[in-house]
Each structure stands twice: as structure tokens, then as C-alpha cells.
Amino acid sequence: MVLSGKSTEYAVTGIVNAPVLSAAMTAENEPWIELSKKLGQLAGRFLKSKLNTVIHSRTVGNAMQDKKFIHTAVLVGILTGQTKNGLNLVNAPTLAQDIGVELQEGHVEGDHKAVIVKVGEHIIKGNTII
């Protein structure tokens, strides 16, 4: 389904296949998106301009496996400063693919919620305090 312009029948207008945006618009998820972007920015520093690489992104903890947008936010952080195109949660996967960054997503069960990003031998872990 593609919607464009004003519509009285649908609540969302101008969005084309962007389910990640609906998750990003909740107050509960906002801290996770910001954390994931920051972890991605830090991970990007370990790349040292080697863009043909694999990045591992893992969610940890109960109910985190449904937060797929976290992995996209990690990509946004990694790609910050790497591309001249407008960068956002919708186009980050395509832009990453274009420059050879492969993101392998996963989930690990655990007692505490967290996000783990691995670049080469470097592992970065973060969580939010809500």
C-alpha cells in the first residue's frame, strides 16, 4: 500500500513502506533509538574507513527481540558522516548495502535489556535507564 498526500480514510500520509517509523514514534522506544545510534557512531570509528565489512547487532533481554528498529538505528549511527545522501531510519539499510556494510542482526536472551554492537574484535554494549 502506498499513501501520498492528505487522506481522510487513513491516519498516516506520505509514508511508503516505513513500519520502522511507527515504532520510532513512541516514547518508550526513543531512548533505545538514540542509544543505538550512539553505539553505531562509536562502532563506525572502529571501521577506519573500511566500509566493506560485517557489523553484528544484537538485542538482549526480554521483549527486545521485537525491537527490530534498533538494528536500523545502529546502521544510522555507523553511516553518519559516511554518506552524502540524507540518512534516516527508512533508507539506512539501502545506503549501507550500497557502500558494502553488512549488518547481521540477532537476539540473545538475558536478564537485563541491552544492545550489543560488534565490529571486528571490538564489542560495545549499552542500555537505557528508564
C-alpha positions in Angstrom: 0.0 0.0 0.0 1.3 3.4 -0.9 -0.3 6.6 0.5 0.6 10.1 -0.5 -1.0 13.4 0.3 -3.9 14.1 2.6 -6.3 11.3 3.3 -9.5 11.2 5.4 -9.6 7.4 5.3 -6.1 6.7 6.7 -4.2 8.2 9.6 -0.8 8.1 8.0 0.1 10.1 4.9 3.2 10.3 2.8 4.8 7.2 4.2 5.9 4.4 1.8 6.6 1.1 3.4 8.2 2.5 6.6 7.0 0.4 9.5 10.1 1.3 11.4 8.8 4.9 11.8 5.8 3.9 13.7 8.0 2.1 16.3 10.3 5.1 16.4 7.5 7.4 17.3 6.8 6.0 20.8 8.2 7.5 24.0 9.2 4.0 25.2 11.4 3.4 22.1 13.0 6.8 21.7 15.8 6.1 24.3 16.6 2.8 22.6 16.9 4.5 19.2 19.2 7.2 20.5 21.4 4.7 22.3 21.6 2.5 19.2 22.6 5.5 17.0 25.3 6.4 19.5 26.6 2.8 19.7 26.6 2.8 15.9 28.6 6.0 15.8 31.2 4.6 18.1 31.3 1.3 16.2 31.9 3.4 13.0 35.1 4.8 14.5 36.5 1.2 14.6 35.8 0.8 10.9 38.7 3.1 10.0 37.2 3.8 6.5 36.9 0.0 5.8 33.3 0.0 4.6 33.2 -3.5 3.1 32.7 -5.2 6.4 30.2 -7.0 8.6 28.7 -5.5 11.7 26.9 -7.5 14.3 24.0 -6.0 16.2 22.2 -7.9 19.0 19.3 -7.1 21.2 19.5 -8.6 24.7 16.7 -9.3 27.1 13.0 -9.9 27.5 10.8 -8.2 24.9 13.8 -6.8 23.0 13.5 -9.3 20.1 10.6 -7.3 18.8 12.5 -4.0 18.6 13.9 -4.6 15.1 14.3 -0.8 14.6 17.3 -1.0 17.0 19.4 -2.6 14.3 18.4 0.1 11.8 19.3 2.8 14.3 22.7 1.2 14.7 23.2 1.5 10.9 22.2 5.2 11.0 24.9 5.7 13.6 27.5 3.8 11.6 26.7 5.6 8.4 26.7 9.1 10.0 29.4 11.0 8.1 29.9 8.1 5.7 27.3 9.1 3.1 26.3 12.4 1.5 22.7 11.3 1.0 20.0 12.2 3.5 20.3 9.5 6.2 17.3 8.2 8.2 15.7 5.0 9.6 14.0 4.3 6.3 16.9 4.5 3.9 19.8 3.4 6.2 19.6 -0.3 5.1 19.8 0.5 1.4 22.6 3.1 1.9 24.6 0.6 4.0 24.2 -2.1 1.3 25.3 0.4 -1.4 28.6 1.0 0.4 29.2 -2.6 1.4 28.3 -2.5 5.1 26.5 -5.7 6.0 24.6 -5.8 9.3 23.9 -9.2 10.9 21.0 -8.9 13.3 20.3 -11.1 16.2 18.8 -11.5 19.7 20.2 -13.0 22.9 18.1 -13.9 25.9 19.2 -12.2 29.2 18.1 -10.8 32.5 18.7 -7.2 31.5 17.8 -5.3 28.4 20.7 -4.1 26.3 22.1 -3.6 22.8 25.4 -5.1 21.7 27.3 -4.0 18.6 30.4 -5.9 17.4 32.9 -4.6 14.9 35.9 -6.8 14.3 37.2 -7.7 17.7 35.5 -4.7 19.4 32.3 -5.2 21.3 30.2 -2.3 22.5 27.3 -2.8 24.9 24.8 -0.2 26.2 21.5 0.0 27.9 19.0 2.7 29.0 17.8 3.7 32.4 14.1 4.5 32.2 
